[in-house]
Amino acid sequence: MKRAEGIVRRALLTGLLAIGMVGLSAVEAVAQAKKSDAEVKVTAVADKPDADGKQTVTVTLAVNAGWHVYANPVGQEDLAGAQTVVTVIGKAKPEEVKIEYPAGKLVEDKTVGDYKVYEKKVEIKALVRRAKGDTGPLEVTVKFQACNDKTCLLPSTVKVSVP
């Protein structure tokens, strides 16, 4: 009887150890997953607001060599969720925000269809008309996904503040 209990304990311990190793591998895989901001640097600068509270915010994406982010519009319905999106908010909601995205480079792909990307360095303009009396900093949020010819990284959301 004791021998049978020992065998069962060993089998149970071996099973638990195996489950632990699988769980550890999954944790390691998640920890090693790279986000898109590892290959793309986001910066933003803003002009001083004019008398009407209008100002231009220039967002720059510096994309590492061999990588791209999806343009806006991306031009491919299946990739719309991965296109680059810029938003601008202030302490008080701006009266108007107009984002001017550059056209992007056309990628002809017979498998998924043609789409547009940004490579190297791209500038996106945000034309903002601030709420009356709002002189605080603006928060610029950029959502994007970086890919190369072999893989795509996890999407990133980067927030930067401008005066």
C-alpha positions in Angstrom: 0.0 0.0 0.0 2.8 2.4 0.9 4.6 1.6 -2.3 1.4 2.5 -4.3 1.2 5.8 -2.4 4.8 6.6 -3.2 4.2 5.9 -6.9 1.1 8.1 -7.0 3.0 10.9 -5.1 5.9 10.7 -7.6 3.5 10.8 -10.6 1.6 13.7 -9.1 4.8 15.6 -8.4 6.1 14.9 -11.9 2.8 16.1 -13.4 2.9 19.3 -11.3 6.5 19.9 -12.3 5.6 19.5 -16.0 2.6 21.9 -15.6 4.9 24.4 -13.9 7.5 24.2 -16.7 4.8 24.8 -19.4 3.5 27.8 -17.4 7.0 29.2 -17.0 7.6 28.9 -20.7 4.4 30.8 -21.4 5.4 33.6 -19.0 8.9 33.7 -20.6 7.3 34.0 -24.1 5.1 36.9 -23.0 8.0 38.6 -21.3 10.1 38.3 -24.5 7.3 39.6 -26.7 8.5 42.9 -28.2 6.3 45.9 -28.5 6.3 48.2 -31.5 7.8 51.2 -29.6 11.1 49.1 -29.5 11.5 49.9 -33.2 9.8 53.3 -33.4 10.6 56.5 -31.5 7.8 59.1 -31.1 8.5 62.8 -30.5 6.2 65.8 -30.7 6.8 69.6 -30.8 4.2 72.4 -30.8 4.2 76.0 -32.1 3.0 78.6 -29.7 -0.8 79.2 -29.8 -1.8 82.3 -31.8 -4.3 84.9 -30.6 -7.2 82.6 -31.6 -5.7 79.6 -29.7 -4.6 77.8 -32.9 -1.4 75.9 -32.9 0.3 73.2 -34.9 1.7 70.1 -33.3 4.2 68.1 -35.3 4.5 64.4 -34.4 7.6 62.6 -35.7 7.9 58.9 -35.9 11.4 57.6 -36.4 11.1 54.1 -37.7 14.2 51.8 -37.5 15.7 50.5 -40.7 13.9 47.4 -42.0 10.7 48.2 -40.2 7.5 50.1 -41.1 4.2 51.2 -39.5 0.9 51.2 -41.2 -0.1 54.5 -42.8 -3.4 56.3 -42.2 -5.4 55.5 -44.2 -3.8 52.2 -44.7 -5.8 51.5 -47.9 -6.6 47.9 -46.9 -9.7 47.1 -44.9 -8.2 44.1 -43.2 -5.4 46.3 -41.8 -7.5 49.2 -40.7 -7.1 48.3 -37.0 -3.3 48.5 -37.3 -3.1 51.9 -39.0 -1.3 54.8 -37.2 -3.7 57.0 -35.2 -2.8 60.3 -33.5 -5.1 62.0 -31.0 -4.6 65.3 -29.1 -6.3 66.3 -25.9 -5.9 69.1 -23.4 -7.0 69.9 -19.9 -10.0 71.4 -21.5 -11.3 69.7 -24.7 -9.8 71.5 -27.7 -12.5 73.2 -29.9 -11.0 71.5 -33.0 -8.4 69.0 -33.8 -7.5 68.2 -37.4 -4.9 65.5 -38.1 -3.0 65.6 -41.4 -1.5 62.2 -42.2 1.0 61.9 -45.0 0.1 59.6 -47.9 2.5 56.7 -47.1 4.4 54.4 -49.4 2.3 51.9 -51.4 3.2 48.3 -50.8 1.9 46.0 -53.6 1.0 42.6 -52.0 -0.7 39.9 -54.1 -1.5 37.9 -50.9 -3.4 40.4 -48.8 -3.8 43.2 -51.2 -2.1 46.6 -51.6 -1.6 48.8 -48.5 0.4 51.9 -47.4 3.1 52.2 -44.8 5.4 54.8 -43.2 9.1 54.1 -43.2 12.2 55.8 -41.8 11.0 59.2 -40.7 7.4 60.5 -41.0 5.9 63.8 -39.7 2.2 64.0 -38.9 0.6 67.4 -38.4 -2.1 68.1 -35.9 -3.9 71.5 -36.3 -5.4 72.3 -32.9 -7.7 75.1 -31.8 -7.6 75.2 -28.1 -10.5 75.8 -25.8 -10.7 79.4 -24.6 -8.4 80.0 -21.7 -6.6 76.6 -22.0 -2.8 77.3 -21.8 -1.8 73.9 -20.3 0.1 71.2 -22.0 -1.5 69.0 -24.7 -1.3 65.2 -24.5 -0.5 63.6 -27.8 -1.3 59.9 -28.2 0.1 57.8 -31.0 -1.1 54.2 -31.7 0.8 52.1 -34.2 2.1 48.7 -35.1 5.6 48.0 -36.4 6.3 45.2 -38.8 9.2 44.0 -41.0 9.2 41.5 -43.8 8.9 38.5 -41.4 6.9 39.6 -38.4 4.8 42.2 -36.7 5.4 43.4 -33.1 2.7 43.9 -30.5 1.0 47.3 -31.1 2.1 50.3 -29.0 0.4 53.4 -27.6 2.9 56.2 -26.9 1.9 59.4 -25.1 3.9 62.6 -25.1 3.2 66.0 -23.7 3.7 69.3 -25.5 3.3 72.9 -24.3 
